[in-house]
């Protein structure tokens, strides 16, 4: 038998759960794939060029289309990075500019960014700037000074709403 207190408590808990669900659904999102995000970053005035749009066959990380992986990935070069100061870099390497990864949801993008930051603690040569907005992760070259890298965060916030 439900008491008035139990009914009120149930109502409050249900309303709280519904609020959390609606808030999660209302977070930043985008309809752009990774190449589209790179083009939008260019449109925001960043001095970058789309370098590689990856497929499941060409993705060196082999995460494209896999469980908990990204749904699209593209790399870019940044004109502010001096390629002569990047050792053993191949086309598409994050050190030459950066990489955009688009996930199914924001939680997966945040997990990937956290993983990247954790790995870089033990392997400093993998250090990078990571910016997440909704389901989009922009990984930026450590070769850029922080004030230049920060421009990606600002531009991304204008793209993913």
C-alpha positions as a Markdown table, in Angstrom:
| # | Residue | x | y | z |
|---|---|---|---|---|
| 1 | Unk | 0.0 | 0.0 | 0.0 |
| 2 | Unk | 1.4 | 3.4 | -1.0 |
| 3 | Unk | 1.4 | 6.2 | 1.6 |
| 4 | Unk | 1.1 | 9.8 | 0.6 |
| 5 | Unk | 4.9 | 10.2 | 1.4 |
| 6 | Unk | 5.8 | 7.3 | -0.9 |
| 7 | Unk | 3.7 | 8.8 | -3.7 |
| 8 | Unk | 5.3 | 12.2 | -3.4 |
| 9 | Unk | 8.8 | 10.6 | -3.2 |
| 10 | Unk | 8.0 | 8.6 | -6.3 |
| 11 | Unk | 6.8 | 11.7 | -8.1 |
| 12 | Unk | 9.9 | 13.6 | -7.2 |
| 13 | Unk | 12.3 | 10.8 | -8.2 |
| 14 | Unk | 10.5 | 10.3 | -11.6 |
| 15 | Unk | 10.6 | 14.1 | -12.3 |
| 16 | Unk | 14.3 | 14.2 | -11.4 |
| 17 | Unk | 15.0 | 11.2 | -13.7 |
| 18 | Unk | 13.0 | 12.8 | -16.5 |
| 19 | Unk | 14.9 | 16.1 | -16.1 |
| 20 | Unk | 18.3 | 14.2 | -16.4 |
| 21 | Unk | 17.1 | 12.4 | -19.5 |
| 22 | Unk | 15.9 | 15.6 | -21.2 |
| 23 | Unk | 19.1 | 17.4 | -20.3 |
| 24 | Unk | 21.2 | 14.7 | -21.8 |
| 25 | Unk | 19.2 | 14.8 | -25.0 |
| 26 | Unk | 19.5 | 18.6 | -25.2 |
| 27 | Unk | 23.3 | 18.8 | -25.2 |
| 28 | Unk | 25.4 | 20.1 | -28.0 |
| 29 | Unk | 25.1 | 18.2 | -31.3 |
| 30 | Unk | 25.9 | 18.4 | -35.0 |
| 31 | Unk | 24.9 | 16.8 | -38.2 |
| 32 | Unk | 28.4 | 17.2 | -39.7 |
| 33 | Unk | 30.8 | 14.4 | -40.2 |
| 34 | Unk | 34.5 | 14.8 | -39.4 |
| 35 | Unk | 35.4 | 16.3 | -42.8 |
| 36 | Unk | 32.4 | 18.7 | -42.5 |
| 37 | Unk | 33.7 | 19.8 | -39.1 |
| 38 | Unk | 37.2 | 20.5 | -40.6 |
| 39 | Unk | 35.5 | 22.6 | -43.3 |
| 40 | Unk | 33.5 | 24.4 | -40.7 |
| 41 | Unk | 36.7 | 25.1 | -38.7 |
| 42 | Unk | 38.2 | 26.6 | -41.9 |
| 43 | Unk | 35.0 | 28.7 | -42.2 |
| 44 | Unk | 35.7 | 30.0 | -38.7 |
| 45 | Unk | 39.0 | 31.4 | -40.0 |
| 46 | Unk | 41.4 | 28.8 | -38.8 |
| 47 | Unk | 44.5 | 28.4 | -41.1 |
| 48 | Unk | 44.0 | 24.7 | -41.7 |
| 49 | Unk | 43.6 | 22.4 | -44.7 |
| 50 | Unk | 41.7 | 19.1 | -44.9 |
| 51 | Unk | 44.3 | 16.4 | -45.3 |
| 52 | Unk | 42.7 | 13.0 | -45.0 |
| 53 | Unk | 39.2 | 11.7 | -44.7 |
| 54 | Unk | 39.5 | 8.2 | -43.3 |
| 55 | Unk | 37.6 | 5.0 | -44.0 |
| 56 | Unk | 37.5 | 1.9 | -42.0 |
| 57 | Unk | 40.2 | 0.5 | -44.2 |
| 58 | Unk | 42.5 | 3.5 | -43.9 |
| 59 | Unk | 42.1 | 4.4 | -40.3 |
| 60 | Unk | 45.4 | 3.7 | -38.6 |
| 61 | Unk | 43.7 | 3.4 | -35.1 |
| 62 | Unk | 41.1 | 0.9 | -36.5 |
| 63 | Unk | 38.4 | 2.5 | -34.4 |
| 64 | Unk | 36.2 | 3.8 | -37.3 |
| 65 | Unk | 32.8 | 2.2 | -37.2 |
| 66 | Unk | 33.8 | -0.2 | -34.3 |
| 67 | Unk | 31.9 | -0.5 | -31.0 |
| 68 | Unk | 32.7 | 2.6 | -28.9 |
| 69 | Unk | 34.7 | 4.0 | -31.8 |
| 70 | Unk | 34.1 | 7.1 | -33.9 |
| 71 | Unk | 31.6 | 7.3 | -36.8 |
| 72 | Unk | 33.9 | 9.5 | -38.9 |
| 73 | Unk | 37.5 | 10.8 | -38.8 |
| 74 | Unk | 39.4 | 13.4 | -40.7 |
| 75 | Unk | 42.8 | 15.0 | -40.3 |
| 76 | Unk | 44.0 | 18.5 | -41.1 |
| 77 | Unk | 47.3 | 20.4 | -41.4 |
| 78 | Unk | 47.8 | 23.7 | -39.7 |
| 79 | Unk | 49.8 | 26.4 | -41.4 |
| 80 | Unk | 51.2 | 27.5 | -38.0 |
| 81 | Unk | 53.0 | 24.2 | -37.5 |
| 82 | Unk | 56.5 | 24.1 | -38.9 |
| 83 | Unk | 56.8 | 20.6 | -40.6 |
| 84 | Unk | 60.6 | 20.7 | -40.2 |
| 85 | Unk | 60.1 | 20.6 | -36.5 |
| 86 | Unk | 57.9 | 17.5 | -36.7 |
| 87 | Unk | 60.0 | 14.3 | -36.7 |
| 88 | Unk | 58.9 | 11.2 | -38.7 |
| 89 | Unk | 55.4 | 12.6 | -39.3 |
| 90 | Unk | 53.3 | 11.2 | -42.1 |
| 91 | Unk | 50.3 | 12.8 | -43.8 |
| 92 | Unk | 47.4 | 12.8 | -41.3 |
| 93 | Unk | 49.6 | 12.8 | -38.1 |
| 94 | Unk | 48.1 | 14.9 | -35.4 |
| 95 | Unk | 51.5 | 16.7 | -34.9 |
| 96 | Unk | 51.1 | 18.3 | -38.3 |
| 97 | Unk | 47.8 | 20.0 | -37.3 |
| 98 | Unk | 45.2 | 17.8 | -35.9 |
| 99 | Unk | 42.4 | 15.2 | -36.2 |
| 100 | Unk | 38.6 | 15.5 | -35.9 |
| 101 | Unk | 36.7 | 12.4 | -34.6 |
| 102 | Unk | 32.9 | 12.4 | -34.5 |
| 103 | Unk | 31.2 | 9.9 | -32.1 |
| 104 | Unk | 27.6 | 8.7 | -31.7 |
| 105 | Unk | 27.4 | 10.7 | -28.5 |
| 106 | Unk | 29.2 | 13.2 | -26.2 |
| 107 | Unk | 30.0 | 10.5 | -23.6 |
| 108 | Unk | 32.1 | 8.5 | -26.1 |
| 109 | Unk | 33.9 | 11.7 | -27.3 |
| 110 | Unk | 34.7 | 12.6 | -23.7 |
| 111 | Unk | 35.9 | 9.0 | -22.9 |
| 112 | Unk | 38.3 | 9.1 | -26.0 |
| 113 | Unk | 39.7 | 12.5 | -24.9 |
| 114 | Unk | 40.2 | 11.2 | -21.3 |
| 115 | Unk | 42.0 | 8.2 | -22.7 |
| 116 | Unk | 44.3 | 10.3 | -24.9 |
| 117 | Unk | 45.2 | 12.5 | -22.0 |
| 118 | Unk | 45.9 | 9.5 | -19.8 |
| 119 | Unk | 48.1 | 7.8 | -22.4 |
| 120 | Unk | 50.1 | 11.1 | -22.9 |
| 121 | Unk | 51.0 | 11.1 | -19.2 |
| 122 | Unk | 53.2 | 8.0 | -19.7 |
| 123 | Unk | 54.1 | 8.7 | -23.4 |
| 124 | Unk | 54.8 | 12.5 | -23.6 |
| 125 | Unk | 55.5 | 12.2 | -27.3 |
| 126 | Unk | 51.7 | 11.6 | -27.7 |
| 127 | Unk | 50.8 | 14.8 | -25.9 |
| 128 | Unk | 48.1 | 16.9 | -27.6 |
| 129 | Unk | 45.3 | 19.4 | -27.0 |
| 130 | Unk | 41.9 | 17.8 | -26.9 |
| 131 | Unk | 38.7 | 19.8 | -27.2 |
| 132 | Unk | 35.2 | 18.2 | -27.0 |
| 133 | Unk | 31.9 | 19.7 | -27.9 |
| 134 | Unk | 29.0 | 17.3 | -27.9 |
| 135 | Unk | 29.9 | 14.2 | -30.0 |
| 136 | Unk | 33.0 | 15.9 | -31.6 |
| 137 | Unk | 36.6 | 15.6 | -30.4 |
| 138 | Unk | 39.2 | 17.8 | -32.0 |
| 139 | Unk | 42.7 | 16.7 | -31.3 |
| 140 | Unk | 45.2 | 19.5 | -31.9 |
| 141 | Unk | 49.0 | 19.3 | -32.4 |
| 142 | Unk | 51.2 | 19.9 | -29.3 |
| 143 | Unk | 53.5 | 21.8 | -31.7 |
| 144 | Unk | 51.1 | 24.8 | -31.5 |
| 145 | Unk | 51.4 | 27.3 | -28.7 |
| 146 | Unk | 48.5 | 27.1 | -26.3 |
| 147 | Unk | 47.0 | 30.4 | -27.5 |
| 148 | Unk | 46.8 | 29.0 | -31.1 |
| 149 | Unk | 45.4 | 25.7 | -29.9 |
| 150 | Unk | 42.7 | 27.4 | -27.9 |
| 151 | Unk | 41.3 | 28.9 | -31.1 |
| 152 | Unk | 40.0 | 25.4 | -32.0 |
| 153 | Unk | 38.0 | 25.3 | -28.8 |
| 154 | Unk | 36.4 | 28.6 | -29.5 |
| 155 | Unk | 35.6 | 27.8 | -33.1 |
| 156 | Unk | 34.3 | 24.3 | -32.2 |
| 157 | Unk | 31.9 | 25.9 | -29.7 |
| 158 | Unk | 30.4 | 28.0 | -32.5 |
| 159 | Unk | 30.0 | 24.9 | -34.8 |
| 160 | Unk | 28.6 | 22.3 | -32.4 |
| 161 | Unk | 25.6 | 23.7 | -30.6 |
